Amino acid sequence: MSNGWRHRDTGDCVVLTKGGPEIILPLCAGLTQADREMLEKQVASMASRALRVIALALRTDVDLRAFTLTDLVRHEVECDLHLVGFVGIRDPPKPESLVATKECVSQGCECAC
């Protein structure tokens, strides 16, 4: 998902893109294979601590003075990104999830995890 902003006084534009690291990292410019492997290890480490991981990246070279993001082709905007970082979101299961899981198991469903 991408959002774009244009500063009303200076005209400077920025596009911020967020999404799963496995989607965002390949869209980032300037990362070597070693960089990608190191970043993937960091994502795995965060995920192993039960964090939902979101990658953030941006571009400042998209001209939004005459257009909005909806006027542009998505794959032309969401490329050559610069990685900002990762956000780890603690998202524990809701209490009703346990009830739903028990009901599924009692009906003969198996976990497909």
C-alpha positions in Angstrom: 0.0 0.0 0.0 1.3 3.4 -0.9 0.4 6.9 0.1 1.7 10.1 -1.5 2.1 13.7 -0.1 3.0 17.0 -1.7 4.2 19.9 0.5 1.9 22.8 -0.5 4.7 25.4 -0.1 7.8 23.7 -1.5 6.2 21.2 -3.8 8.4 18.4 -2.4 6.8 15.0 -2.9 7.1 11.8 -1.0 5.6 8.4 -1.5 5.5 6.0 1.5 5.0 2.3 0.8 4.2 -0.3 3.4 3.7 -4.0 3.2 5.1 -7.4 4.0 9.0 -7.5 3.9 8.9 -10.3 1.4 7.0 -7.9 -1.0 8.8 -4.7 -0.2 12.4 -5.8 -0.1 12.5 -6.8 -3.8 11.2 -3.4 -4.7 14.0 -1.6 -2.9 17.0 -0.1 -4.9 20.6 -0.3 -3.8 20.4 -3.5 -1.6 23.0 -6.1 -2.2 22.4 -9.8 -1.8 24.3 -9.6 1.5 22.1 -6.7 2.6 18.9 -8.7 1.8 20.1 -11.7 3.7 20.9 -9.7 6.7 17.5 -7.9 6.6 15.7 -11.2 6.1 17.4 -12.5 9.3 16.3 -9.5 11.2 12.7 -10.0 10.0 12.9 -13.7 11.0 14.2 -12.7 14.4 11.3 -10.3 14.9 8.8 -12.8 13.7 10.2 -15.5 16.0 9.2 -13.2 18.9 5.6 -13.3 17.7 5.7 -9.9 16.1 3.9 -9.1 12.9 6.5 -7.4 10.7 5.7 -4.6 8.3 8.4 -3.0 6.0 8.4 0.7 5.3 10.0 2.3 2.2 9.8 5.6 0.4 10.5 7.5 -2.8 11.0 11.2 -3.2 11.3 11.4 -7.0 7.6 10.9 -7.9 6.1 14.1 -9.1 2.7 14.6 -7.4 2.3 18.2 -8.4 0.1 17.4 -11.4 -1.0 13.9 -10.5 -2.3 11.8 -7.6 -1.2 8.3 -7.0 -4.4 7.0 -8.5 -3.4 8.6 -11.8 -0.2 6.6 -11.9 0.5 3.0 -12.7 1.2 1.1 -9.4 4.2 -0.9 -10.5 5.9 2.3 -11.8 5.4 4.0 -8.4 6.2 1.0 -6.2 9.8 0.4 -7.5 13.2 1.9 -6.8 12.2 2.3 -3.2 14.5 3.2 -0.3 14.0 1.0 2.7 13.2 3.0 5.9 12.9 0.1 8.2 10.7 -2.5 9.8 7.9 -2.2 12.3 7.1 -5.0 14.7 3.5 -5.1 15.7 2.4 -7.1 18.7 -0.9 -8.7 17.7 -1.9 -11.4 20.2 -4.8 -13.7 19.3 -8.2 -12.5 20.4 -9.8 -14.5 23.2 -12.6 -15.7 20.9 -9.9 -17.4 18.7 -9.4 -20.1 21.3 -13.2 -20.9 21.3 -13.3 -21.0 17.4 -10.2 -23.3 17.3 -11.6 -25.7 19.8 -14.9 -25.8 17.9 -13.1 -26.6 14.6 -11.1 -29.4 16.3 -14.2 -30.9 17.8 -15.7 -31.0 14.3 -12.7 -33.0 13.0 -10.7 -30.2 11.4 -6.9 -30.5 11.5 -4.5 -27.6 11.8 -3.0 -26.6 8.4 -0.3 -24.5 10.0 
